[in-house]
Amino acid sequence: MEDLIRRVRDHLEVAKSYTAHEIELIPILPNEKMHRERRAQAVHAFAKENGWSALILDPSVRVTFSKLGST
């Protein structure tokens, strides 16, 4: 999970957003069979904990993170 946090944080230093794909989201979504709503809640909680917002595209297949207040 720390790798994902570092990757997103570093990217947001130079860009408005970072799009993560499902393979990168595994640390925060370990159960692929998790109900979509619960997966979405997990993504939003992860983003909020790190001071980001999350736009979920293709239900948890792609997530675009951006700094809070910049969406």
PDB file of N, CA, C, O and CB in Angstrom:
ATOM      1  N   MET A   1       0.828  -1.185   0.000  1.00  0.00           N
ATOM      2  CA  MET A   1       0.000   0.000   0.000  1.00  0.00           C
ATOM      3  C   MET A   1       0.875   1.251   0.000  1.00  0.00           C
ATOM      4  O   MET A   1       0.526   2.257  -0.618  1.00  0.00           O
ATOM      5  CB  MET A   1      -0.944  -0.004   1.208  1.00  0.00           C
ATOM      6  N   GLU A   2       2.002   1.189   0.688  1.00  0.00           N
ATOM      7  CA  GLU A   2       2.893   2.347   0.747  1.00  0.00           C
ATOM      8  C   GLU A   2       3.409   2.733  -0.641  1.00  0.00           C
ATOM      9  O   GLU A   2       3.595   3.916  -0.925  1.00  0.00           O
ATOM     10  CB  GLU A   2       4.071   2.058   1.678  1.00  0.00           C
ATOM     11  N   ASP A   3       3.640   1.746  -1.500  1.00  0.00           N
ATOM     12  CA  ASP A   3       4.096   2.042  -2.866  1.00  0.00           C
ATOM     13  C   ASP A   3       3.041   2.844  -3.623  1.00  0.00           C
ATOM     14  O   ASP A   3       3.365   3.803  -4.323  1.00  0.00           O
ATOM     15  CB  ASP A   3       4.418   0.736  -3.628  1.00  0.00           C
ATOM     16  N   LEU A   4       1.776   2.443  -3.478  1.00  0.00           N
ATOM     17  CA  LEU A   4       0.690   3.162  -4.147  1.00  0.00           C
ATOM     18  C   LEU A   4       0.591   4.588  -3.613  1.00  0.00           C
ATOM     19  O   LEU A   4       0.454   5.533  -4.391  1.00  0.00           O
ATOM     20  CB  LEU A   4      -0.653   2.423  -3.955  1.00  0.00           C
ATOM     21  N   ILE A   5       0.658   4.746  -2.314  1.00  0.00           N
ATOM     22  CA  ILE A   5       0.591   6.083  -1.706  1.00  0.00           C
ATOM     23  C   ILE A   5       1.725   6.952  -2.235  1.00  0.00           C
ATOM     24  O   ILE A   5       1.501   8.097  -2.627  1.00  0.00           O
ATOM     25  CB  ILE A   5       0.661   5.991  -0.157  1.00  0.00           C
ATOM     26  N   ARG A   6       2.932   6.416  -2.246  1.00  0.00           N
ATOM     27  CA  ARG A   6       4.100   7.169  -2.713  1.00  0.00           C
ATOM     28  C   ARG A   6       3.958   7.533  -4.200  1.00  0.00           C
ATOM     29  O   ARG A   6       4.249   8.660  -4.600  1.00  0.00           O
ATOM     30  CB  ARG A   6       5.394   6.349  -2.485  1.00  0.00           C
ATOM     31  N   ARG A   7       3.509   6.570  -5.008  1.00  0.00           N
ATOM     32  CA  ARG A   7       3.349   6.804  -6.447  1.00  0.00           C
ATOM     33  C   ARG A   7       2.320   7.917  -6.715  1.00  0.00           C
ATOM     34  O   ARG A   7       2.566   8.817  -7.518  1.00  0.00           O
ATOM     35  CB  ARG A   7       2.919   5.498  -7.156  1.00  0.00           C
ATOM     36  N   VAL A   8       1.174   7.843  -6.036  1.00  0.00           N
ATOM     37  CA  VAL A   8       0.138   8.861  -6.232  1.00  0.00           C
ATOM     38  C   VAL A   8       0.624  10.215  -5.723  1.00  0.00           C
ATOM     39  O   VAL A   8       0.490  11.225  -6.414  1.00  0.00           O
ATOM     40  CB  VAL A   8      -1.169   8.455  -5.513  1.00  0.00           C
ATOM     41  N   ARG A   9       1.184  10.237  -4.522  1.00  0.00           N
ATOM     42  CA  ARG A   9       1.648  11.500  -3.931  1.00  0.00           C
ATOM     43  C   ARG A   9       2.707  12.162  -4.819  1.00  0.00           C
ATOM     44  O   ARG A   9       2.641  13.364  -5.074  1.00  0.00           O
ATOM     45  CB  ARG A   9       2.222  11.253  -2.515  1.00  0.00           C
ATOM     46  N   ASP A  10       3.674  11.384  -5.286  1.00  0.00           N
ATOM     47  CA  ASP A  10       4.723  11.942  -6.144  1.00  0.00           C
ATOM     48  C   ASP A  10       4.142  12.484  -7.447  1.00  0.00           C
ATOM     49  O   ASP A  10       4.547  13.549  -7.914  1.00  0.00           O
ATOM     50  CB  ASP A  10       5.786  10.879  -6.447  1.00  0.00           C
ATOM     51  N   HIS A  11       3.215  11.768  -8.020  1.00  0.00           N
ATOM     52  CA  HIS A  11       2.618  12.206  -9.278  1.00  0.00           C
ATOM     53  C   HIS A  11       1.794  13.481  -9.090  1.00  0.00           C
ATOM     54  O   HIS A  11       1.805  14.362  -9.950  1.00  0.00           O
ATOM     55  CB  HIS A  11       1.742  11.095  -9.862  1.00  0.00           C
ATOM     56  N   LEU A  12       1.089  13.578  -7.980  1.00  0.00           N
ATOM     57  CA  LEU A  12       0.259  14.761  -7.737  1.00  0.00           C
ATOM     58  C   LEU A  12       1.083  16.009  -7.437  1.00  0.00           C
ATOM     59  O   LEU A  12       0.546  17.116  -7.419  1.00  0.00           O
ATOM     60  CB  LEU A  12      -0.687  14.497  -6.590  1.00  0.00           C
ATOM     61  N   GLU A  13       2.372  15.839  -7.204  1.00  0.00           N
ATOM     62  CA  GLU A  13       3.241  16.998  -7.021  1.00  0.00           C
ATOM     63  C   GLU A  13       3.465  17.729  -8.343  1.00  0.00           C
ATOM     64  O   GLU A  13       3.743  18.928  -8.356  1.00  0.00           O
ATOM     65  CB  GLU A  13       4.583  16.568  -6.422  1.00  0.00           C
ATOM     66  N   VAL A  14       3.342  17.002  -9.454  1.00  0.00           N
ATOM     67  CA  VAL A  14       3.619  17.601 -10.758  1.00  0.00           C
ATOM     68  C   VAL A  14       2.432  17.576 -11.712  1.00  0.00           C
ATOM     69  O   VAL A  14       2.504  18.138 -12.805  1.00  0.00           O
ATOM     70  CB  VAL A  14       4.770  16.897 -11.393  1.00  0.00           C
ATOM     71  N   ALA A  15       1.343  16.932 -11.312  1.00  0.00           N
ATOM     72  CA  ALA A  15       0.166  16.826 -12.173  1.00  0.00           C
ATOM     73  C   ALA A  15      -1.096  16.993 -11.347  1.00  0.00           C
ATOM     74  O   ALA A  15      -1.063  16.893 -10.121  1.00  0.00           O
ATOM     75  CB  ALA A  15       0.146  15.475 -12.916  1.00  0.00           C
ATOM     76  N   LYS A  16      -2.222  17.253 -12.031  1.00  0.00           N
ATOM     77  CA  LYS A  16      -3.499  17.451 -11.339  1.00  0.00           C
ATOM     78  C   LYS A  16      -4.115  16.143 -10.862  1.00  0.00           C
ATOM     79  O   LYS A  16      -4.869  16.128  -9.889  1.00  0.00           O
ATOM     80  CB  LYS A  16      -4.474  18.166 -12.247  1.00  0.00           C
ATOM     81  N   SER A  17      -3.799  15.047 -11.542  1.00  0.00           N
ATOM     82  CA  SER A  17      -4.425  13.779 -11.168  1.00  0.00           C
ATOM     83  C   SER A  17      -3.518  12.612 -11.501  1.00  0.00           C
ATOM     84  O   SER A  17      -2.539  12.746 -12.236  1.00  0.00           O
ATOM     85  CB  SER A  17      -5.772  13.613 -11.873  1.00  0.00           C
ATOM     86  N   TYR A  18      -3.869  11.463 -10.941  1.00  0.00           N
ATOM     87  CA  TYR A  18      -3.156  10.218 -11.210  1.00  0.00           C
ATOM     88  C   TYR A  18      -4.199   9.135 -11.385  1.00  0.00           C
ATOM     89  O   TYR A  18      -5.049   8.949 -10.514  1.00  0.00           O
ATOM     90  CB  TYR A  18      -2.145   9.860 -10.062  1.00  0.00           C
ATOM     91  N   THR A  19      -4.150   8.419 -12.490  1.00  0.00           N
ATOM     92  CA  THR A  19      -5.094   7.337 -12.713  1.00  0.00           C
ATOM     93  C   THR A  19      -4.422   6.010 -12.407  1.00  0.00           C
ATOM     94  O   THR A  19      -3.415   5.646 -13.014  1.00  0.00           O
ATOM     95  CB  THR A  19      -5.629   7.359 -14.160  1.00  0.00           C
ATOM     96  N   ALA A  20      -5.000   5.296 -11.452  1.00  0.00           N
ATOM     97  CA  ALA A  20      -4.504   3.973 -11.066  1.00  0.00           C
ATOM     98  C   ALA A  20      -5.414   2.918 -11.680  1.00  0.00           C
ATOM     99  O   ALA A  20      -6.630   3.095 -11.763  1.00  0.00           O
ATOM    100  CB  ALA A  20      -4.441   3.818  -9.508  1.00  0.00           C
ATOM    101  N   HIS A  21      -4.807   1.826 -12.106  1.00  0.00           N
ATOM    102  CA  HIS A  21      -5.565   0.729 -12.694  1.00  0.00           C
ATOM    103  C   HIS A  21      -5.709  -0.392 -11.673  1.00  0.00           C
ATOM    104  O   HIS A  21      -5.015  -0.413 -10.657  1.00  0.00           O
ATOM    105  CB  HIS A  21      -4.880   0.211 -13.982  1.00  0.00           C
ATOM    106  N   GLU A  22      -6.601  -1.305 -11.949  1.00  0.00           N
ATOM    107  CA  GLU A  22      -6.974  -2.333 -10.981  1.00  0.00           C
ATOM    108  C   GLU A  22      -5.771  -3.043 -10.364  1.00  0.00           C
ATOM    109  O   GLU A  22      -5.766  -3.304  -9.161  1.00  0.00           O
ATOM    110  CB  GLU A  22      -7.868  -3.347 -11.640  1.00  0.00           C
ATOM    111  N   ILE A  23      -4.763  -3.355 -11.155  1.00  0.00           N
ATOM    112  CA  ILE A  23      -3.602  -4.061 -10.619  1.00  0.00           C
ATOM    113  C   ILE A  23      -2.927  -3.251  -9.509  1.00  0.00           C
ATOM    114  O   ILE A  23      -2.394  -3.828  -8.561  1.00  0.00           O
ATOM    115  CB  ILE A  23      -2.598  -4.359 -11.740  1.00  0.00           C
ATOM    116  N   GLU A  24      -2.946  -1.921  -9.621  1.00  0.00           N
ATOM    117  CA  GLU A  24      -2.353  -1.069  -8.595  1.00  0.00           C
ATOM    118  C   GLU A  24      -3.245  -0.953  -7.368  1.00  0.00           C
ATOM    119  O   GLU A  24      -2.766  -0.640  -6.278  1.00  0.00           O
ATOM    120  CB  GLU A  24      -2.075   0.309  -9.159  1.00  0.00           C
ATOM    121  N   LEU A  25      -4.541  -1.203  -7.539  1.00  0.00           N
ATOM    122  CA  LEU A  25      -5.503  -1.035  -6.450  1.00  0.00           C
ATOM    123  C   LEU A  25      -5.605  -2.255  -5.543  1.00  0.00           C
ATOM    124  O   LEU A  25      -6.274  -2.199  -4.511  1.00  0.00           O
ATOM    125  CB  LEU A  25      -6.857  -0.724  -7.015  1.00  0.00           C
ATOM    126  N   ILE A  26      -4.960  -3.344  -5.906  1.00  0.00           N
ATOM    127  CA  ILE A  26      -5.051  -4.577  -5.128  1.00  0.00           C
ATOM    128  C   ILE A  26      -4.741  -4.357  -3.638  1.00  0.00           C
ATOM    129  O   ILE A  26      -5.420  -4.943  -2.795  1.00  0.00           O
ATOM    130  CB  ILE A  26      -4.099  -5.616  -5.701  1.00  0.00           C
ATOM    131  N   PRO A  27      -3.734  -3.527  -3.281  1.00  0.00           N
ATOM    132  CA  PRO A  27      -3.470  -3.336  -1.849  1.00  0.00           C
ATOM    133  C   PRO A  27      -4.648  -2.760  -1.066  1.00  0.00           C
ATOM    134  O   PRO A  27      -4.774  -3.018   0.131  1.00  0.00           O
ATOM    135  CB  PRO A  27      -2.290  -2.436  -1.679  1.00  0.00           C
ATOM    136  N   ILE A  28      -5.506  -1.989  -1.718  1.00  0.00           N
ATOM    137  CA  ILE A  28      -6.647  -1.436  -0.983  1.00  0.00           C
ATOM    138  C   ILE A  28      -7.935  -2.184  -1.298  1.00  0.00           C
ATOM    139  O   ILE A  28      -8.956  -1.951  -0.650  1.00  0.00           O
ATOM    140  CB  ILE A  28      -6.817   0.042  -1.307  1.00  0.00           C
ATOM    141  N   LEU A  29      -7.903  -3.076  -2.280  1.00  0.00           N
ATOM    142  CA  LEU A  29      -9.061  -3.889  -2.656  1.00  0.00           C
ATOM    143  C   LEU A  29      -8.630  -5.354  -2.765  1.00  0.00           C
ATOM    144  O   LEU A  29      -8.668  -5.932  -3.851  1.00  0.00           O
ATOM    145  CB  LEU A  29      -9.680  -3.390  -4.004  1.00  0.00           C
ATOM    146  N   PRO A  30      -8.227  -5.947  -1.660  1.00  0.00           N
ATOM    147  CA  PRO A  30      -7.687  -7.302  -1.743  1.00  0.00           C
ATOM    148  C   PRO A  30      -8.702  -8.358  -2.179  1.00  0.00           C
ATOM    149  O   PRO A  30      -8.315  -9.393  -2.720  1.00  0.00           O
ATOM    150  CB  PRO A  30      -7.124  -7.687  -0.421  1.00  0.00           C
ATOM    151  N   ASN A  31      -9.973  -8.117  -1.955  1.00  0.00           N
ATOM    152  CA  ASN A  31     -10.988  -9.107  -2.291  1.00  0.00           C
ATOM    153  C   ASN A  31     -11.668  -8.724  -3.594  1.00  0.00           C
ATOM    154  O   ASN A  31     -12.538  -7.854  -3.609  1.00  0.00           O
ATOM    155  CB  ASN A  31     -12.023  -9.239  -1.158  1.00  0.00           C
ATOM    156  N   GLU A  32     -11.279  -9.366  -4.687  1.00  0.00           N
ATOM    157  CA  GLU A  32     -11.846  -9.028  -5.986  1.00  0.00           C
ATOM    158  C   GLU A  32     -13.348  -9.281  -6.061  1.00  0.00           C
ATOM    159  O   GLU A  32     -14.027  -8.708  -6.913  1.00  0.00           O
ATOM    160  CB  GLU A  32     -11.151  -9.811  -7.062  1.00  0.00           C
ATOM    161  N   LYS A  33     -13.865 -10.116  -5.197  1.00  0.00           N
ATOM    162  CA  LYS A  33     -15.293 -10.431  -5.220  1.00  0.00           C
ATOM    163  C   LYS A  33     -16.099  -9.498  -4.309  1.00  0.00           C
ATOM    164  O   LYS A  33     -17.307  -9.666  -4.144  1.00  0.00           O
ATOM    165  CB  LYS A  33     -15.513 -11.882  -4.802  1.00  0.00           C
ATOM    166  N   MET A  34     -15.416  -8.522  -3.728  1.00  0.00           N
ATOM    167  CA  MET A  34     -16.090  -7.573  -2.854  1.00  0.00           C
ATOM    168  C   MET A  34     -17.167  -6.839  -3.654  1.00  0.00           C
ATOM    169  O   MET A  34     -16.949  -6.465  -4.807  1.00  0.00           O
ATOM    170  CB  MET A  34     -15.074  -6.568  -2.233  1.00  0.00           C
ATOM    171  N   HIS A  35     -18.287  -6.644  -3.055  1.00  0.00           N
ATOM    172  CA  HIS A  35     -19.398  -5.924  -3.684  1.00  0.00           C
ATOM    173  C   HIS A  35     -18.921  -4.554  -4.160  1.00  0.00           C
ATOM    174  O   HIS A  35     -18.135  -3.904  -3.471  1.00  0.00           O
ATOM    175  CB  HIS A  35     -20.588  -5.772  -2.696  1.00  0.00           C
ATOM    176  N   ARG A  36     -19.385  -4.108  -5.328  1.00  0.00           N
ATOM    177  CA  ARG A  36     -18.946  -2.836  -5.922  1.00  0.00           C
ATOM    178  C   ARG A  36     -19.062  -1.660  -4.973  1.00  0.00           C
ATOM    179  O   ARG A  36     -18.159  -0.825  -4.906  1.00  0.00           O
ATOM    180  CB  ARG A  36     -19.745  -2.546  -7.158  1.00  0.00           C
ATOM    181  N   GLU A  37     -20.157  -1.584  -4.243  1.00  0.00           N
ATOM    182  CA  GLU A  37     -20.353  -0.456  -3.329  1.00  0.00           C
ATOM    183  C   GLU A  37     -19.299  -0.466  -2.227  1.00  0.00           C
ATOM    184  O   GLU A  37     -18.770   0.585  -1.864  1.00  0.00           O
ATOM    185  CB  GLU A  37     -21.764  -0.496  -2.713  1.00  0.00           C
ATOM    186  N   ARG A  38     -18.993  -1.633  -1.698  1.00  0.00           N
ATOM    187  CA  ARG A  38     -17.970  -1.729  -0.656  1.00  0.00           C
ATOM    188  C   ARG A  38     -16.592  -1.409  -1.225  1.00  0.00           C
ATOM    189  O   ARG A  38     -15.768  -0.797  -0.546  1.00  0.00           O
ATOM    190  CB  ARG A  38     -17.972  -3.132  -0.025  1.00  0.00           C
ATOM    191  N   ARG A  39     -16.336  -1.823  -2.478  1.00  0.00           N
ATOM    192  CA  ARG A  39     -15.057  -1.492  -3.119  1.00  0.00           C
ATOM    193  C   ARG A  39     -14.955   0.026  -3.273  1.00  0.00           C
ATOM    194  O   ARG A  39     -13.901   0.608  -3.013  1.00  0.00           O
ATOM    195  CB  ARG A  39     -14.923  -2.202  -4.512  1.00  0.00           C
ATOM    196  N   ALA A  40     -16.038   0.662  -3.691  1.00  0.00           N
ATOM    197  CA  ALA A  40     -16.043   2.114  -3.866  1.00  0.00           C
ATOM    198  C   ALA A  40     -15.800   2.810  -2.529  1.00  0.00           C
ATOM    199  O   ALA A  40     -15.044   3.780  -2.462  1.00  0.00           O
ATOM    200  CB  ALA A  40     -17.381   2.582  -4.481  1.00  0.00           C
ATOM    201  N   GLN A  41     -16.429   2.325  -1.477  1.00  0.00           N
ATOM    202  CA  GLN A  41     -16.231   2.908  -0.152  1.00  0.00           C
ATOM    203  C   GLN A  41     -14.773   2.781   0.279  1.00  0.00           C
ATOM    204  O   GLN A  41     -14.213   3.711   0.860  1.00  0.00           O
ATOM    205  CB  GLN A  41     -17.152   2.234   0.878  1.00  0.00           C
ATOM    206  N   ALA A  42     -14.158   1.636  -0.002  1.00  0.00           N
ATOM    207  CA  ALA A  42     -12.762   1.419   0.355  1.00  0.00           C
ATOM    208  C   ALA A  42     -11.854   2.391  -0.407  1.00  0.00           C
ATOM    209  O   ALA A  42     -10.919   2.946   0.170  1.00  0.00           O
ATOM    210  CB  ALA A  42     -12.353  -0.038   0.065  1.00  0.00           C
ATOM    211  N   VAL A  43     -12.122   2.597  -1.682  1.00  0.00           N
ATOM    212  CA  VAL A  43     -11.322   3.525  -2.486  1.00  0.00           C
ATOM    213  C   VAL A  43     -11.470   4.942  -1.955  1.00  0.00           C
ATOM    214  O   VAL A  43     -10.473   5.642  -1.781  1.00  0.00           O
ATOM    215  CB  VAL A  43     -11.738   3.465  -3.971  1.00  0.00           C
ATOM    216  N   HIS A  44     -12.696   5.375  -1.694  1.00  0.00           N
ATOM    217  CA  HIS A  44     -12.915   6.737  -1.194  1.00  0.00           C
ATOM    218  C   HIS A  44     -12.293   6.929   0.187  1.00  0.00           C
ATOM    219  O   HIS A  44     -11.746   7.995   0.468  1.00  0.00           O
ATOM    220  CB  HIS A  44     -14.415   7.051  -1.139  1.00  0.00           C
ATOM    221  N   ALA A  45     -12.365   5.939   1.037  1.00  0.00           N
ATOM    222  CA  ALA A  45     -11.751   6.037   2.361  1.00  0.00           C
ATOM    223  C   ALA A  45     -10.233   6.162   2.245  1.00  0.00           C
ATOM    224  O   ALA A  45      -9.619   6.977   2.935  1.00  0.00           O
ATOM    225  CB  ALA A  45     -12.119   4.811   3.219  1.00  0.00           C
ATOM    226  N   PHE A  46      -9.625   5.351   1.367  1.00  0.00           N
ATOM    227  CA  PHE A  46      -8.189   5.409   1.136  1.00  0.00           C
ATOM    228  C   PHE A  46      -7.795   6.793   0.638  1.00  0.00           C
ATOM    229  O   PHE A  46      -6.826   7.377   1.124  1.00  0.00           O
ATOM    230  CB  PHE A  46      -7.757   4.330   0.128  1.00  0.00           C
ATOM    231  N   ALA A  47      -8.532   7.314  -0.319  1.00  0.00           N
ATOM    232  CA  ALA A  47      -8.226   8.636  -0.867  1.00  0.00           C
ATOM    233  C   ALA A  47      -8.333   9.707   0.212  1.00  0.00           C
ATOM    234  O   ALA A  47      -7.443  10.546   0.350  1.00  0.00           O
ATOM    235  CB  ALA A  47      -9.167   8.967  -2.035  1.00  0.00           C
ATOM    236  N   LYS A  48      -9.408   9.677   0.966  1.00  0.00           N
ATOM    237  CA  LYS A  48      -9.625  10.687   2.003  1.00  0.00           C
ATOM    238  C   LYS A  48      -8.524  10.646   3.058  1.00  0.00           C
ATOM    239  O   LYS A  48      -8.053  11.692   3.503  1.00  0.00           O
ATOM    240  CB  LYS A  48     -10.989  10.484   2.665  1.00  0.00           C
ATOM    241  N   GLU A  49      -8.109   9.446   3.459  1.00  0.00           N
ATOM    242  CA  GLU A  49      -7.037   9.296   4.450  1.00  0.00           C
ATOM    243  C   GLU A  49      -5.746   9.953   3.979  1.00  0.00           C
ATOM    244  O   GLU A  49      -4.926  10.378   4.792  1.00  0.00           O
ATOM    245  CB  GLU A  49      -6.789   7.816   4.746  1.00  0.00           C
ATOM    246  N   ASN A  50      -5.570  10.033   2.668  1.00  0.00           N
ATOM    247  CA  ASN A  50      -4.334  10.576   2.114  1.00  0.00           C
ATOM    248  C   ASN A  50      -4.491  11.992   1.562  1.00  0.00           C
ATOM    249  O   ASN A  50      -3.577  12.520   0.929  1.00  0.00           O
ATOM    250  CB  ASN A  50      -3.830   9.671   1.029  1.00  0.00           C
ATOM    251  N   GLY A  51      -5.664  12.611   1.806  1.00  0.00           N
ATOM    252  CA  GLY A  51      -5.883  13.993   1.389  1.00  0.00           C
ATOM    253  C   GLY A  51      -6.213  14.137  -0.085  1.00  0.00           C
ATOM    254  O   GLY A  51      -5.946  15.180  -0.683  1.00  0.00           O
ATOM    255  N   TRP A  52      -6.798  13.092  -0.683  1.00  0.00           N
ATOM    256  CA  TRP A  52      -7.136  13.100  -2.099  1.00  0.00           C
ATOM    257  C   TRP A  52      -8.626  12.872  -2.276  1.00  0.00           C
ATOM    258  O   TRP A  52      -9.327  12.486  -1.341  1.00  0.00           O
ATOM    259  CB  TRP A  52      -6.333  12.032  -2.861  1.00  0.00           C
ATOM    260  N   SER A  53      -9.094  13.114  -3.479  1.00  0.00           N
ATOM    261  CA  SER A  53     -10.432  12.684  -3.864  1.00  0.00           C
ATOM    262  C   SER A  53     -10.244  11.555  -4.866  1.00  0.00           C
ATOM    263  O   SER A  53      -9.158  11.392  -5.423  1.00  0.00           O
ATOM    264  CB  SER A  53     -11.292  13.873  -4.469  1.00  0.00           C
ATOM    265  N   ALA A  54     -11.291  10.780  -5.098  1.00  0.00           N
ATOM    266  CA  ALA A  54     -11.197   9.654  -6.032  1.00  0.00           C
ATOM    267  C   ALA A  54     -12.407   9.655  -6.951  1.00  0.00           C
ATOM    268  O   ALA A  54     -13.548   9.744  -6.499  1.00  0.00           O
ATOM    269  CB  ALA A  54     -11.093   8.305  -5.271  1.00  0.00           C
ATOM    270  N   LEU A  55     -12.144   9.557  -8.229  1.00  0.00           N
ATOM    271  CA  LEU A  55     -13.177   9.410  -9.239  1.00  0.00           C
ATOM    272  C   LEU A  55     -13.064   7.990  -9.762  1.00  0.00           C
ATOM    273  O   LEU A  55     -12.078   7.637 -10.409  1.00  0.00           O
ATOM    274  CB  LEU A  55     -13.034  10.476 -10.394  1.00  0.00           C
ATOM    275  N   ILE A  56     -14.075   7.172  -9.483  1.00  0.00           N
ATOM    276  CA  ILE A  56     -14.029   5.762  -9.865  1.00  0.00           C
ATOM    277  C   ILE A  56     -14.613   5.601 -11.259  1.00  0.00           C
ATOM    278  O   ILE A  56     -15.756   5.978 -11.520  1.00  0.00           O
ATOM    279  CB  ILE A  56     -14.795   4.880  -8.844  1.00  0.00           C
ATOM    280  N   LEU A  57     -13.813   5.039 -12.139  1.00  0.00           N
ATOM    281  CA  LEU A  57     -14.201   4.777 -13.518  1.00  0.00           C
ATOM    282  C   LEU A  57     -14.204   3.270 -13.732  1.00  0.00           C
ATOM    283  O   LEU A  57     -13.365   2.573 -13.162  1.00  0.00           O
ATOM    284  CB  LEU A  57     -13.241   5.488 -14.526  1.00  0.00           C
ATOM    285  N   ASP A  58     -15.090   2.770 -14.508  1.00  0.00           N
ATOM    286  CA  ASP A  58     -15.163   1.327 -14.768  1.00  0.00           C
ATOM    287  C   ASP A  58     -15.171   0.561 -13.447  1.00  0.00           C
ATOM    288  O   ASP A  58     -14.268  -0.241 -13.209  1.00  0.00           O
ATOM    289  CB  ASP A  58     -13.974   0.863 -15.657  1.00  0.00           C
ATOM    290  N   PRO A  59     -16.144   0.780 -12.596  1.00  0.00           N
ATOM    291  CA  PRO A  59     -16.209   0.308 -11.210  1.00  0.00           C
ATOM    292  C   PRO A  59     -14.965  -0.384 -10.642  1.00  0.00           C
ATOM    293  O   PRO A  59     -14.854  -1.610 -10.636  1.00  0.00           O
ATOM    294  CB  PRO A  59     -17.321  -0.611 -11.097  1.00  0.00           C
ATOM    295  N   SER A  60     -14.061   0.428 -10.179  1.00  0.00           N
ATOM    296  CA  SER A  60     -12.824   0.025  -9.516  1.00  0.00           C
ATOM    297  C   SER A  60     -11.794  -0.589 -10.434  1.00  0.00           C
ATOM    298  O   SER A  60     -10.809  -1.152  -9.955  1.00  0.00           O
ATOM    299  CB  SER A  60     -13.131  -0.933  -8.442  1.00  0.00           C
ATOM    300  N   VAL A  61     -11.985  -0.500 -11.730  1.00  0.00           N
ATOM    301  CA  VAL A  61     -10.948  -0.941 -12.651  1.00  0.00           C
ATOM    302  C   VAL A  61      -9.958   0.202 -12.850  1.00  0.00           C
ATOM    303  O   VAL A  61      -8.755  -0.024 -12.980  1.00  0.00           O
ATOM    304  CB  VAL A  61     -11.558  -1.399 -14.012  1.00  0.00           C
ATOM    305  N   ARG A  62     -10.474   1.431 -12.873  1.00  0.00           N
ATOM    306  CA  ARG A  62      -9.629   2.628 -12.949  1.00  0.00           C
ATOM    307  C   ARG A  62     -10.142   3.632 -11.931  1.00  0.00           C
ATOM    308  O   ARG A  62     -11.346   3.848 -11.795  1.00  0.00           O
ATOM    309  CB  ARG A  62      -9.627   3.243 -14.395  1.00  0.00           C
ATOM    310  N   VAL A  63      -9.212   4.234 -11.228  1.00  0.00           N
ATOM    311  CA  VAL A  63      -9.555   5.272 -10.258  1.00  0.00           C
ATOM    312  C   VAL A  63      -8.627   6.446 -10.501  1.00  0.00           C
ATOM    313  O   VAL A  63      -7.410   6.274 -10.573  1.00  0.00           O
ATOM    314  CB  VAL A  63      -9.440   4.751  -8.778  1.00  0.00           C
ATOM    315  N   THR A  64      -9.193   7.637 -10.628  1.00  0.00           N
ATOM    316  CA  THR A  64      -8.386   8.838 -10.783  1.00  0.00           C
ATOM    317  C   THR A  64      -8.360   9.569  -9.455  1.00  0.00           C
ATOM    318  O   THR A  64      -9.400   9.985  -8.943  1.00  0.00           O
ATOM    319  CB  THR A  64      -8.935   9.753 -11.914  1.00  0.00           C
ATOM    320  N   PHE A  65      -7.155   9.723  -8.894  1.00  0.00           N
ATOM    321  CA  PHE A  65      -6.967  10.433  -7.645  1.00  0.00           C
ATOM    322  C   PHE A  65      -6.545  11.855  -7.958  1.00  0.00           C
ATOM    323  O   PHE A  65      -5.809  12.094  -8.915  1.00  0.00           O
ATOM    324  CB  PHE A  65      -5.924   9.725  -6.746  1.00  0.00           C
ATOM    325  N   SER A  66      -7.011  12.800  -7.152  1.00  0.00           N
ATOM    326  CA  SER A  66      -6.557  14.184  -7.250  1.00  0.00           C
ATOM    327  C   SER A  66      -6.581  14.783  -5.862  1.00  0.00           C
ATOM    328  O   SER A  66      -7.255  14.276  -4.964  1.00  0.00           O
ATOM    329  CB  SER A  66      -7.440  15.012  -8.234  1.00  0.00           C
ATOM    330  N   LYS A  67      -5.845  15.859  -5.693  1.00  0.00           N
ATOM    331  CA  LYS A  67      -5.806  16.507  -4.381  1.00  0.00           C
ATOM    332  C   LYS A  67      -7.193  16.993  -4.034  1.00  0.00           C
ATOM    333  O   LYS A  67      -7.929  17.444  -4.911  1.00  0.00           O
ATOM    334  CB  LYS A  67      -4.794  17.680  -4.358  1.00  0.00           C
ATOM    335  N   LEU A  68      -7.559  16.909  -2.776  1.00  0.00           N
ATOM    336  CA  LEU A  68      -8.862  17.397  -2.340  1.00  0.00           C
ATOM    337  C   LEU A  68      -9.008  18.865  -2.704  1.00  0.00           C
ATOM    338  O   LEU A  68      -8.077  19.655  -2.549  1.00  0.00           O
ATOM    339  CB  LEU A  68      -9.047  17.194  -0.822  1.00  0.00           C
ATOM    340  N   GLY A  69     -10.182  19.215  -3.187  1.00  0.00           N
ATOM    341  CA  GLY A  69     -10.465  20.585  -3.554  1.00  0.00           C
ATOM    342  C   GLY A  69     -10.021  20.961  -4.952  1.00  0.00           C
ATOM    343  O   GLY A  69     -10.230  22.097  -5.379  1.00  0.00           O
ATOM    344  N   SER A  70      -9.408  20.029  -5.678  1.00  0.00           N
ATOM    345  CA  SER A  70      -8.939  20.373  -7.028  1.00  0.00           C
ATOM    346  C   SER A  70      -9.780  19.708  -8.114  1.00  0.00           C
ATOM    347  O   SER A  70      -9.402  19.721  -9.286  1.00  0.00           O
ATOM    348  CB  SER A  70      -7.478  19.969  -7.194  1.00  0.00           C
ATOM    349  N   THR A  71     -10.925  19.125  -7.730  1.00  0.00           N
ATOM    350  CA  THR A  71     -11.791  18.502  -8.735  1.00  0.00           C
ATOM    351  C   THR A  71     -12.904  19.409  -9.121  1.00  0.00           C
ATOM    352  O   THR A  71     -13.732  19.048  -9.957  1.00  0.00           O
ATOM    353  CB  THR A  71     -12.353  17.201  -8.235  1.00  0.00           C
TER     354      THR A  71
END
